[in-house]
């Protein structure tokens, strides 16, 4: 199974990218492709810019990466209660190719933050809008207090409730 994994932050040390990669690695016999959305940086989306220059190749590349995967594991970073600007811009450009951005792929949505909320606000927003963009959400799971529940040296989640919920979600892929 080809699994596309990414965090929705463009931080070089993204805790959400670490969480997405960890989760994808729990899928048996998975060929995991971890991408960094920082590699898809484009001008800020605007209708005028699209008319003038068309849709950037990087948006097409992201759409193609989704299309070539059998499933997606993504972890949402939360900036001021919402999506990161890096992800929102990538998503906006990609949706101009096809509103069915996720192409009916099974998606495990995750979120984490250093604080106790675990970025639940953005996760809820992403899950609520997912059907409009052809995401078949298998489950949405938040990991609160990342640095208390993730062993950075070993690259593993230490919260057993999260791990059990993750394994349950993976079993539905």
Secondary structure, 3 states (H helix, E strand, C coil): CEEEEEECCCCCCCHHHHHHHHHHHCCCCCEEEECCHHHHCCCCCCHHHHHHHCCCHHHHHHHHHHHHCCEEEEEECCECCECCHHHHHHHHHHHCCCCCCCCCEEEEEEEECCCCCCCHHHHHHHHHHHHHHCEEEEEEEEECCHHHHEECCCCEECCHHHHHHHHHHHCCC
